[in-house]
Amino acid sequence: MAKTAGMNTNWSQSALTFLYELSSTINATDNNLNPCSDPLKLITQKLGGSAAIIRLVSEEGWMDLYASRGLSKEQISDLQHTPIERSLFVHERQSIKEIRRSPASALINDKTSEIISIPVRQHGHTLGVLNVFVPANQFQLDDETALMLLAVGQHFGLAIEKHRLDNMAKQKLIQEERNMIANELHDSLAQTLASLRFQVRILDQTLQPTSEYMAIMSLEQVEHGLDEAYTDLRELIAHCRVPIEQQGLIPSIERVVSKFREETGIHILLQCECQDPDVPANMEMNIYRIVQEALTNIKKHANAHIVRVLLSCNNNGQFRILVENDGKGFDKKAIESKEGQHLGLTIMQERARHLGGQLRIESELEEGTRIELKFRYLREQVE
């Protein structure tokens, strides 16, 4: 005897076996992965379907695709962000009548299938809906199957909530470590640089009346270098203490562009054709660091008059970031031959690889420089 949604039923051996297998598959999923990918395959096979998706209610009142199996890339793209009116959404009730059947054409261009819609819940709160695409007029929905599907929705709800809490705990640990690193940098390296800056200024003032012009100029260059190093370090400490996921990618890039404009006086144009990039925090950080490094290189080396930063993305998950300037450019072959002297460019390439994309650097002497990052990312999608 088992209880589901406040109702009793005598489960068949087949239903009990399936629920046990589903629970085991969810529990065996790697914490770093979407916990619903493999279980979606099980429920699709159990119902004799061709595809399945889970969509969750967003804070803005939309349905966002959380996981999928069996749909084409075009169908996945179309279902990424849909109105609740298209969701066949199930309200807060608790009965076998909640399991809905509707034509698949309500969601995708398919007239041969129908959708079985199952509420996804956690502790009585509806998180979203599980849709399984099955052949039209072939699926038999008896009371036991309906109760089993309600239990399936609860299993998915618990898995989704656990995944969310695990990610929150992981982010908290990461932030605590970042804060510790920031404090160590502040108490050691930042204090050392501050002391050196002070000593160099005193030395500069002492030598001004008697030293040669070249000696004074060299000393001022050292002073300027220390100032830049200190500023960069303070900025790094600030970013360690305030993670980019709390700032937001676009606001963070807007700030670094504004800072670049204030420090250099160079005309810089920021074009955002991507309102709210839906990428994980680690990817946001890599994007931000690539843009930041590109602007730092322009400030130090390019002697540019105009800079353009472009961020764009589309519903297919294609992202493009472009940073270009009209400065003096450089000889790529000469740069690449000096191993170890241009670590910034190497790190940018590594960050691009972490994003699963490519970074193209185009430059010619006196022709400016163009840095273009392209990568593709969609929230969990399983073919």
N, C-alpha and C positions, 0 to 999 in steps of 0.2 A: 504494500500500500504506500502511495506517495502523495504528497500535497503539492499542488501548484496553484498559485493565485487564489488561495482560500478554498479550493475545491478538491474533492477526493476522487481518485480514479484507480482502477486496477490496471497498472501498466503491463503491457505485453513484454515478453522477453526481448523482442526486437527493439521496442522503444527504449527500454532500460539500457540495452547494449549500446544503442546509438548515443544516448545522453552521456553514458560513461566515456565513450570514445571521444565525443566532443569535448568534454571537460578535460580529459587527459591531453588532448591536442592543444587546447588553450594553455594549460599549465606548463606544457613542454616548450612553448614558444620562447625564443630568446627575448629578454627584456628590452633589447635595443630595437626589436622589430615590431611592426604592427601585429597585435595579438590575434587579429581576425582573419588574416590571409589564408592560412591552412584550414581553419574551421569553416570558412566559406566554401571550400572545395567539398568538405564533408556534407554540408547541408544541401549543396547543389546536387551531389550524387544521390543523397537520400531521397530527394523529391523528384529525381529524374529530370532535373532542369538543365539548362544550358549556361546560365550565368547567375550571379548574385551580387548584390551591392549592399553596403551599409552607408546610410547618410545620417548625419547628426544635426540637431538644431543649433545654429550659431547664435551668438549673443545678439546679433542684428535681426534675428527672426527668419533666417534663411536655412535651407538644407544644404550642408556641405558634404561632399563625398569623402568618406573616411577610408573605405576599403572596397575592392571590387575583384571579381573573377569572371573571366569569360567574355568580357565586352571588348570591342575594338577601341583603338586609341581615340577615334573620333567620338564614339559614344561616351567614353570616359570624360573627354573634354567637355561635352555638352552637359554632363551631369555634375560637373565640379561644384557648381554654385547655382541652385535652383530655388524658386519661390516655394513656400510651403504649399501653395495651392496645387503645385504639380507633384507633391510628395506622397499623395495617398496617405497622409499622416493620420495616425491613430491617436485619439485623445485618451485622457485618463479614465479608463474603465478596466474592468477585470472580468472578462468572460470570453467564452470561445467565439463569440460573434465578432471579437476584435480582429480575427484573422480574415483579411479582406482578399477578394479576388477581383482583378480589373484587367482590361485589355493592356497588353504591353505597349501598344501605340500611345498610351498616355505618357510614356517616358521616352521610348525609343521608336525608331521607324521599323516596327516589326508587327505584322498583322497575323502571324502564325502562332504567337505565344501569348500567354497571360502572365500576370504578376501575382504572386502570393506575397502579401504585405503583413509583416510581423512586427509588433512594437518592441523596441529595444529599451529595456528599463533597468534601473538600478535603485533598490530600496523604494520602489513605488514611483520613482520619478522617471518620466519618459525622456530618454536621451535622443531618440531618433527612431528610424525604421529600417528593418531588414527587408529587402525586396529580392525574391527568388523568381527567375524567369523560367517558366515551365511550358510545355506544349499545350496549346489551347484545348480545353474540353477533355483532357486526358487525366488530369490530376484528381484523385479522390480525396476529399477533405471530410473525414468523419470526426466525431467528437474527440476520440483519443489522439488523433493526429493533430487536431487544433490545440489540445492541451499540451502536447509535446512541443509544438511550435512556440507556444507561450513560454515554456521552460527554456527553449533554445534562445529566445529573445532575452530572457533574464541572464542566461549564461554569458551572452555577448555583452550585455550591460555591465556585469561584474568585471569582465575582462577589460573593457574599455576604461572603466573607472580606475581599476588597479593600474593599468598602463599610465593613465594620467597622473596618479599619485606617485608612481615610481619615477616618472620623469620630473615631477616637482621636487622630489627628494634628491634626485641626481643633480638638478640645477642648483639646489641649495648647497650641496657639498662643493660643487664647482665654484660657486660664488664665495663660499667661505675660504676656499684655497686661494682664489684670486685676491680677496681682501688681505690674506696673510702675506701674499707676494707683494702687494701694493705697500703694505706697512713696512716690510723689510726693505724695499726699494727706497721708501721715504726716509727710513731711519739710518740707512747706510749710504747708498750711492748718491741720493739727492743731497744729503748733508755734506758729503765730500765735495760734490760739484759746487755747492753754494760757497763752501769755504775757499775753493780754488778761484772762483770768480772774484771773491772779495780780495784775495791776495794779489791776483793779477791787476786789479784796478789800482790797488795801493802802489804796486810796482810801476804801473804806467804813469801815475801821477808823480812818482819820485823821479823817474827818468826823463820826463817831458822836457825840463829845462836844459839838459846836458847831452842827451843822446842824439845819434844821427837819425835822419829821416827814415831810412830803411829799417833800422832797429825798432823805431816807434811803430811803423806800419806793421811789422811782423808781430809785435806785441798786441796790437789792436786786432789783428787777425785771430790770434790765440784767444783773445777776450771774446770776440764775436763767436768763435767756434764753441767756447764754453757756454755762452748764452744760449746758442741753438741747442746744444746737448741738454742743458738744464730744462729748456722749454719742452723739448721732446720727451724728456723723462717725466716731467709733471703731467703731460698729456697722457702718457702711458699709464701712469698711476691713476689718473681720473677715469680712464676707460676700464681699468681693472676693477675699480670700485663701483662703477655704474655700468652693468653689462648692457650690451647693445640691444638685447631683446627687450629691455625696459625703456630704452630710448626710442627704438624703432629704427629701421634701416634708413628710410628716406630722411627723417629728421637728423640722423647722425651725419649723413652725407651733406645735407644742407648746411650743417654747422661747420664741417671741415671746409666746404667751399667758401662759406662766409669768412672763416678765419684766413684762408688763403688770400681772399680779396683784400682783407684789411692789412695783412702783413706785406703783401707784394705790390698792391696798387694795380695789378694786372687785371684787365677786363676778362671776367670769367662768366660763362653762361651755363646754367644748369637746366637741362630739359628732362623732366620726369614723365615718361609715358607709361608708367606703371604705378598705380595709386597705392596699392598695399601688397607688396610682394609676399606671397604665401610660401615662405621657405623657412626651414628650421634655423635656430639661433646660430649654430656653428657655421652654416652657410652664409648667413647675414654677416657674420664677423669676417669671413674670408673675402666677401665682396667689398665690404667697407675697407679692409686693409689694402686691397689692390688699388682702390681709388685713392686712398690716402698716400700710398707709396708713389703712385703715378704723379700726384700733385706735388709731393715733396721733391721728386726728381726734377720737375719743371721749375720749381722755385730755386733749386740749387744750381741747375746746369743749363736750362733751355734758353734763357734770355728772351722769353716769349712776350708778345704783346696781346694775344688773344688765346683764350683757352675755352674749350667746350667739353662739358661732361653730359653724357646722355645715358639714361637708364630706360630700357623698354622691355616689355614682356607681353605675351599673348595667352589666350585660353588653352593653347596646346602645351604650355609650360616652357616655351622658348624664351630665354633671357638673353639680353644683349646689353653690355656696358661698354661705353666708348669714352676714352679720354684722349683728346687731341689738342695740339698747340701749333703755333706758327713760328716756333723758335728756331735755333740754329741747327737742331738735329744732331745726329751722330752717325758714325760709321759702324754698322752692326758687326761686321767682320772683325774690326779692331777691338770692339768691346768683348766679343765672344772669345777672342784669343788671349785676353788677359784674365786668366782663370783666377777666381777668388777675389777679384777687385770690384766686382759688381754684384754683391750678394743680394741687393734689393731686387734686381731683375730675376735672379734665380728663385728667390722666395715667392715672388709674384707668380712665376710659372708653377711652382709647387702648390700654391693656393688654388690655382686654376685646375690642376689635376685633382685636388681634393673635392672640387665642385663637379668633377666629371666632365669638365669642359676644356676648351682650348683658349690660350692667350696668344694673340698675334701682335707682334711689335714691328711696326713699319717706320723706318726713319731714313732720311738722307741728309747729308750735310747741307745746311742752309735751306732745307725743305720742310722742317718741322718734324714732329713725331706723332704717331697714331698708335694707341694701345686699345685693342678690342678684345673683350672677353665674351665668349658665347658658351652657354651651357643649357641643359634641359632638365627641368624638375617638375614633377607632378606629385601631389600627395599620393600615398600608397596606392599602387595600381598593380594588379596581378592578372596576367593574361590567362 
